[in-house]
Amino acid sequence: MAQGQAHSVRKWWYILLISCLMIATVLMILTPWKSGHIAAHPQPAQNYTEALHLVELLRAEEPQEMDPLNRAKLMTHGNKTDRAIILVHGYTSDPQQFQELGSRFYALGYNVLIAPLPHHGLADRMNDTHALLTAEELAAYANKTVDIAQGLGEKVIMMGISAGGVTTAWAAQNRSDVDLAVIISPAVGFKKIPTPLTAAAMNIYTLLPDALEWWDPVLKENVLPTHGNPKYSMHALSQILRLGFIVQADAQLNPPAAKKMVIVFNANDLMINNEMTMKMVNQWKEHYASLTTLEFPANLKLPHDIIDPAQPDQRVDIVYPRLLEVVNW
């Protein structure tokens, strides 16, 4: 082979090699990292007394800096009832988000459990402890609360919004002792990130140093409601997305374990990527899951947080009756 021809062949081999490396890198970035299965380890309470003991253990794990209003709340009728409901708040929010709705379920005869997510609910709302949140902790939280609820009610319902919605989705996929999972605007994707780039964004932000940003760059610490943290962590959001990808990976292979699910959409949600949520819904439908959807139309102009009465533009007069209706099947 002439020297010129050999040089040309080597050049094309280099181009091919570099192209393959670039394609492999792109594919690696676009594939969600660490999205392997997180196993459930059920240890359900055997009776009401054991459930009360587990609630006290949950409270004992709470830090001393916890706001008393955000300690694990148990609204109980003093015995095991027909139904118990777990209400799971969103990232940087706290149990106060569900206080009013929880009271309505209690008035209907439910035992109600509202526990703070890990690293949430501190008295100093400007803390950055929530940045430590991990997907594994959210799954462990789901396990603990479902375990408790088994001793509180003959039927167990779990309802969560945003990060709490992802946590509820994980429980729905993994816990067969959940009778109904109500998954509200789960944070499996964010509106600002195109669907195909969601995994890449999660991977990249996981590698970068963490950054804390204001939810509202104008109002900053004056953003309503006055409880909850006005800042968010990119690392924590990445962990919430990661749990969402874990649920989706499981849903590709297996049907959800929960007996029934309701997925709630807010068509006006400016934060959550509803397309990503529908992708997860379609995965479940392929397994013929017992699943229904509920959508609040865009003309209601609801905020992302459709639960907390303290949120501006809130319409709990419309939202609460619909949620009570889907739970009281």
C-alpha positions as CSV (number, residue, x, y, z in Angstrom):
1,M,0.0,0.0,0.0
2,A,1.4,3.4,-0.9
3,Q,2.3,5.8,1.9
4,G,-0.4,8.2,0.9
5,Q,-3.1,5.5,0.9
6,A,-2.0,4.2,4.3
7,H,-2.2,7.8,5.7
8,S,-5.7,8.2,4.3
9,V,-6.8,4.9,5.9
10,R,-5.4,5.9,9.3
11,K,-7.2,9.2,9.0
12,W,-10.5,7.6,8.4
13,W,-10.0,5.2,11.3
14,Y,-9.3,8.1,13.6
15,I,-12.4,9.9,12.4
16,L,-14.5,6.7,12.9
17,L,-13.0,6.2,16.4
18,I,-13.7,9.8,17.4
19,S,-17.2,9.6,16.0
20,C,-17.9,6.4,18.0
21,L,-16.6,7.9,21.2
22,M,-18.7,11.0,20.6
23,I,-21.8,8.9,20.0
24,A,-21.1,6.7,23.1
25,T,-20.6,9.9,25.2
26,V,-23.9,11.4,24.0
27,L,-25.8,8.1,24.6
28,M,-24.2,7.8,28.1
29,I,-25.3,11.4,29.0
30,L,-28.8,10.8,27.6
31,T,-29.3,7.6,29.7
32,P,-30.3,8.2,33.3
33,W,-27.6,7.2,35.7
34,K,-28.1,5.1,38.8
35,S,-31.6,4.2,37.9
36,G,-31.5,0.7,39.1
37,H,-34.2,-0.9,41.2
38,I,-34.6,0.2,44.9
39,A,-36.2,-2.7,46.6
40,A,-39.1,-2.4,49.1
41,H,-38.7,-4.1,52.5
42,P,-42.2,-4.2,54.0
43,Q,-42.5,-4.5,57.7
44,P,-46.1,-3.5,58.2
45,A,-47.5,-2.8,61.6
46,Q,-49.6,-5.7,62.8
47,N,-52.1,-3.7,64.8
48,Y,-53.1,-0.2,65.9
49,T,-50.8,-0.2,69.0
50,E,-47.8,-1.1,66.9
51,A,-48.6,1.7,64.4
52,L,-48.6,4.2,67.3
53,H,-45.2,2.9,68.4
54,L,-43.8,3.3,64.9
55,V,-45.2,6.9,64.8
56,E,-43.3,7.7,68.0
57,L,-40.1,6.2,66.5
58,L,-40.6,8.4,63.4
59,R,-40.9,11.5,65.6
60,A,-37.8,10.4,67.7
61,E,-35.8,10.6,64.4
62,E,-36.8,14.2,63.8
63,P,-34.1,16.8,64.5
64,Q,-34.4,19.1,67.5
65,E,-34.5,22.0,65.1
66,M,-37.9,20.8,63.7
67,D,-40.7,23.3,63.7
68,P,-43.3,21.8,66.1
69,L,-46.0,22.4,63.4
70,N,-44.1,20.1,61.1
71,R,-43.6,17.1,63.3
72,A,-45.1,13.9,62.1
73,K,-48.9,14.4,62.4
74,L,-51.3,11.6,63.2
75,M,-55.0,12.5,63.2
76,T,-56.5,9.4,64.8
77,H,-59.9,8.3,66.0
78,G,-58.3,6.2,68.7
79,N,-58.5,2.9,66.9
80,K,-57.9,1.2,63.5
81,T,-60.4,2.6,61.1
82,D,-61.8,1.3,57.8
83,R,-59.4,3.6,55.9
84,A,-56.1,5.3,56.6
85,I,-54.5,7.9,54.4
86,I,-50.9,9.0,54.1
87,L,-50.5,12.6,52.7
88,V,-47.0,13.4,51.3
89,H,-46.0,17.0,50.8
90,G,-43.7,18.4,48.1
91,Y,-40.1,19.2,48.0
92,T,-39.2,22.3,50.2
93,S,-42.7,22.2,51.6
94,D,-43.8,20.6,54.9
95,P,-46.8,18.8,56.6
96,Q,-48.6,22.2,56.9
97,Q,-49.3,21.9,53.2
98,F,-51.7,19.1,53.8
99,Q,-53.1,20.2,57.2
100,E,-56.4,21.4,55.9
101,L,-57.1,18.6,53.4
102,G,-56.0,16.1,56.1
103,S,-58.6,17.5,58.5
104,R,-61.3,17.0,55.9
105,F,-60.3,13.3,55.5
106,Y,-60.3,13.0,59.3
107,A,-63.8,14.4,59.5
108,L,-64.9,11.6,57.1
109,G,-63.6,8.9,59.4
110,Y,-60.1,8.4,58.1
111,N,-57.0,8.0,60.3
112,V,-54.5,10.5,58.7
113,L,-50.7,10.4,58.7
114,I,-48.7,13.5,57.5
115,A,-45.0,13.0,58.0
116,P,-42.2,15.4,56.9
117,L,-40.0,14.3,54.1
118,P,-36.4,13.7,55.1
119,H,-34.5,17.0,55.8
120,H,-37.7,19.0,55.7
121,G,-39.8,21.0,58.2
122,L,-37.1,22.8,60.2
123,A,-38.0,25.9,62.1
124,D,-35.4,28.0,60.2
125,R,-37.0,28.0,56.7
126,M,-33.8,29.4,55.2
127,N,-31.9,26.3,56.0
128,D,-30.2,24.3,53.2
129,T,-30.5,20.8,54.8
130,H,-33.1,19.8,52.2
131,A,-30.2,19.7,49.6
132,L,-29.1,16.4,51.2
133,L,-32.2,14.6,50.0
134,T,-31.7,11.3,48.1
135,A,-33.9,9.0,46.1
136,E,-33.1,6.2,48.6
137,E,-34.4,8.3,51.5
138,L,-37.6,9.0,49.6
139,A,-38.1,5.3,49.1
140,A,-37.3,4.6,52.7
141,Y,-39.9,7.2,53.8
142,A,-42.5,5.6,51.6
143,N,-41.8,2.2,53.2
144,K,-42.0,3.6,56.8
145,T,-45.2,5.5,56.2
146,V,-47.0,2.6,54.5
147,D,-45.8,0.2,57.3
148,I,-47.4,2.6,59.8
149,A,-50.6,3.0,57.8
150,Q,-51.2,-0.8,57.8
151,G,-51.9,-0.6,61.5
152,L,-54.1,2.5,61.1
153,G,-56.6,1.3,58.5
154,E,-58.1,-1.7,56.9
155,K,-57.4,0.0,53.6
156,V,-54.4,2.2,52.9
157,I,-54.4,5.2,50.6
158,M,-51.3,7.2,49.8
159,M,-51.6,10.7,48.2
160,G,-48.6,12.9,47.3
161,I,-47.9,15.9,45.2
162,S,-44.8,16.8,43.2
163,A,-41.8,15.1,45.0
164,G,-44.4,13.5,47.2
165,G,-46.1,12.4,44.0
166,V,-42.9,10.7,42.9
167,T,-42.6,9.1,46.3
168,T,-46.2,7.9,46.0
169,A,-45.5,6.5,42.5
170,W,-42.6,4.5,43.9
171,A,-44.8,3.1,46.6
172,A,-47.5,2.3,44.0
173,Q,-44.9,0.4,41.9
174,N,-43.5,-1.5,44.9
175,R,-46.0,-2.0,47.7
176,S,-48.9,-4.4,47.1
177,D,-50.4,-3.3,50.4
178,V,-51.3,0.1,49.0
179,D,-55.0,0.0,48.1
180,L,-55.0,3.3,46.3
181,A,-52.2,5.6,45.2
182,V,-53.2,9.2,44.3
183,I,-50.3,10.7,42.4
184,I,-50.6,14.5,41.9
185,S,-48.3,16.3,39.5
186,P,-45.4,14.0,40.1
187,A,-42.0,15.7,39.5
188,V,-40.7,13.1,37.0
189,G,-39.7,15.9,34.7
190,F,-39.7,19.7,34.7
191,K,-41.3,22.0,32.2
192,K,-38.1,24.0,31.5
193,I,-36.3,20.9,30.4
194,P,-37.3,19.3,27.1
195,T,-38.4,15.7,27.6
196,P,-35.5,14.1,25.7
197,L,-33.0,16.0,27.7
198,T,-34.4,15.3,31.2
199,A,-32.0,12.5,31.9
200,A,-29.0,14.5,30.6
201,A,-29.9,17.4,32.8
202,M,-30.2,15.2,35.8
203,N,-26.8,13.5,35.1
204,I,-25.0,16.8,34.5
205,Y,-26.4,18.5,37.6
206,T,-25.4,15.5,39.6
207,L,-21.8,16.0,38.6
208,L,-21.7,19.7,39.0
209,P,-21.3,21.4,42.4
210,D,-24.7,22.0,44.0
211,A,-26.4,25.3,43.6
212,L,-29.3,26.7,45.6
213,E,-31.7,29.0,43.8
214,W,-34.8,31.0,44.8
215,W,-38.1,29.6,43.8
216,D,-39.1,33.2,43.1
217,P,-36.0,35.4,42.2
218,V,-38.1,38.6,42.8
219,L,-39.9,37.8,46.1
220,K,-37.0,35.6,47.4
221,E,-37.7,34.9,51.1
222,N,-41.0,36.8,50.9
223,V,-42.6,34.2,48.6
224,L,-45.8,32.6,49.9
225,P,-46.7,30.5,51.8
226,T,-44.7,31.7,54.8
227,H,-43.8,28.1,55.7
228,G,-41.5,25.9,53.6
229,N,-38.2,26.7,52.1
230,P,-38.0,29.5,49.5
231,K,-34.9,28.0,47.9
232,Y,-34.3,24.7,46.0
233,S,-31.2,22.6,45.5
234,M,-30.2,21.3,42.0
235,H,-28.8,18.2,43.6
236,A,-32.1,17.5,45.4
237,L,-34.1,18.1,42.3
238,S,-31.8,15.6,40.5
239,Q,-32.4,13.0,43.1
240,I,-36.2,13.5,42.8
241,L,-35.9,13.0,39.0
242,R,-33.7,10.0,39.7
243,L,-36.4,8.3,41.7
244,G,-38.8,9.0,38.9
245,F,-36.5,7.3,36.4
246,I,-36.2,4.4,38.8
247,V,-40.0,4.0,38.8
248,Q,-40.2,4.2,35.0
249,A,-37.5,1.6,34.7
250,D,-39.4,-0.7,37.0
251,A,-42.7,0.1,35.2
252,Q,-41.2,-1.1,31.9
253,L,-40.7,-4.6,33.3
254,N,-43.4,-5.1,35.9
255,P,-47.0,-3.9,36.6
256,P,-47.5,-1.6,39.6
257,A,-48.1,-3.4,42.9
258,A,-50.8,-1.0,44.2
259,K,-54.3,-2.2,43.7
260,K,-55.5,1.0,42.2
261,M,-54.0,4.3,41.1
262,V,-55.3,7.8,40.2
263,I,-52.9,10.2,38.4
264,V,-53.9,13.8,38.8
265,F,-52.8,16.4,36.1
266,N,-52.8,20.1,36.3
267,A,-53.0,21.4,32.7
268,N,-51.8,24.8,33.9
269,D,-48.8,23.5,35.8
270,L,-45.8,25.7,34.9
271,M,-43.3,23.6,36.7
272,I,-44.0,19.9,36.0
273,N,-43.6,18.2,32.6
274,N,-46.9,16.5,32.1
275,E,-45.5,14.7,29.0
276,M,-43.1,12.8,31.2
277,T,-45.9,11.9,33.6
278,M,-48.0,10.6,30.7
279,K,-45.1,8.5,29.5
280,M,-45.1,6.8,32.9
281,V,-48.9,6.4,32.8
282,N,-48.7,4.7,29.4
283,Q,-46.0,2.3,30.8
284,W,-48.5,1.3,33.5
285,K,-51.3,1.0,31.1
286,E,-49.3,-1.5,29.0
287,H,-49.5,-3.8,32.0
288,Y,-53.3,-3.3,32.3
289,A,-53.0,-1.5,35.6
290,S,-56.1,-0.4,37.4
291,L,-55.5,3.2,36.7
292,T,-57.6,6.4,36.0
293,T,-56.6,10.0,35.4
294,L,-58.0,13.3,36.5
295,E,-57.1,16.6,34.9
296,F,-57.8,20.1,36.2
297,P,-58.2,22.2,33.1
298,A,-55.9,25.1,32.2
299,N,-58.6,27.7,32.4
300,L,-58.7,27.3,36.2
301,K,-55.2,28.8,36.2
302,L,-54.1,26.7,39.1
303,P,-50.6,27.0,40.6
304,H,-48.3,24.0,40.7
305,D,-49.2,23.5,44.4
306,I,-52.9,22.8,44.2
307,I,-53.0,21.6,47.9
308,D,-51.9,24.4,50.2
309,P,-54.7,27.0,50.9
310,A,-52.0,29.6,51.5
311,Q,-50.8,29.5,47.9
312,P,-51.7,32.5,45.8
313,D,-54.4,31.8,43.1
314,Q,-55.4,28.7,45.0
315,R,-58.8,27.1,44.3
316,V,-59.2,24.5,47.0
317,D,-63.0,25.0,46.7
318,I,-62.7,23.1,43.3
319,V,-59.6,20.9,44.0
320,Y,-60.5,19.4,47.4
321,P,-64.0,18.1,46.4
322,R,-62.5,16.3,43.4
323,L,-59.7,14.7,45.4
324,L,-62.1,13.6,48.1
325,E,-64.3,12.1,45.4
326,V,-61.5,10.0,43.8
327,V,-60.4,8.7,47.2
328,N,-63.9,7.9,48.4
329,W,-64.5,5.3,45.7
